[in-house]
Structures are given as structure tokens and as C-alpha cells.
Amino acid sequence: MAAWTLLRTLLHHFVGGQECQRSGPFRPQPTDLHASDLFVDNDWSVTCLIDLEWICALRVEMLAVAYWLTGRGVDRLGGDGLVEFDAVHQQFVGILEEVEQEMRGTCCVSEEEVVATLSKMIRQGWDSGAVWFWCCLSEINAMLSVVGDHTTPRFCPESSGEEEVLRQSKIKDRTTNSNHAKHHHCLS
């Protein structure tokens, strides 16, 4: 319950903002994608994707690099696991950027999509820590470890207690109350 409360309290740090994207963009995303759902050719290019019964349209910010690329569960991405995942994450996003560059100017990509590329959105989520917020919502069984390993230290590095993060967040919210109201409005 404390983890849910903490996430709700920190919501405005990860959702909304100046561009308050309440009406999008949304992209189809598989919610249970696993390596066994992908067929690849000899060059490791994906040729087929199966098991799409749980695909849905989610906020583009929720798109993230699959944590299972390192062979670890999301609750094992602390310490050395995080270092390994960061390297895989950077490599994946770099390749995605190359593919997006190749697609520019083709009939498949509009000008709007060039400005808000998926690689840019994934990098922003990684840099801001929003990737861990969204991970908590999609990987509920790992929520406690993700909050403890990634969310809490971002807001209160000298403390690992969720209660301290809530206290610090309330202090920050009092000083930026008008911004909080604006962010809250985006979600209502």
C-alpha cells in the first residue's frame, strides 16, 4: 500500500508536464512481450511476432526497452544488473535511432513522427526515471523492489525509506503548489 501511495504522490513528476499529453500520442504495445514471441532470421531481424492477444494502445511514454534482454527479471535490475541493463538499453536505443534515421523521408513516416521519435521518448523516460514509474504499473509483482531500487533513491538519495520520499515530496509540492495543480488538471 505504501508503494501505491508513493507512486500516486509522485505521479505529477512523470505524467503531464508542459505538453500534457492527455489525448496522446498512444501506440499499440504488447503488454506481455517475451523473447519466445519473436521469430528471427539468420541475421537476427524480427520476421514474425506472435501472441498479440494482450496488445493495447498505451501512452507512448510507457514504451521501454525489454528488461528481459539481459536475462534478468525487472526486480533484479539493481547494482551490476542495472549496469548491464543500461549498456543493453543504450545499444537498443542506438539501433532504434539508426532505423528511424533510415525511415526518414519514406512514405511510412510523417513529419510529426520525426519530431517525436520513439527513441527520443524512450531516452527521455530513461533519463527522467519515468521508465521505473511505468514499470511499477505494468509489473505489479516487482513494484516493491522497483520502488526501493529506482524510484525512492531518485527523490531522496540519502534515504531508502518510502516515508522519507513522501515527506520530501510534500515539502516540494507545497513550494510548487501551482505547478502541481496544473499537472493534476491534466490527469482529471
Buried (B, 14 or more C-beta within 10 A) or exposed (E): EEBEEBBEBBBBBBBBBEEEBEEEEEBEBBEEBEEEBBEEEEEEEEEEEEEEEEBEEBBBBBBBBBBEBBEBBBBBBBEEBBEBBBEBBEEBBEEBBEEBEEBEEEEEBEEEBBEEBBBBBBBEBBEBBBBBBBBBEBBEEBBBBBBBBBBBBBBBEEBEEBEBBBEEBEEBBEEEEEBBEBBEEBEE
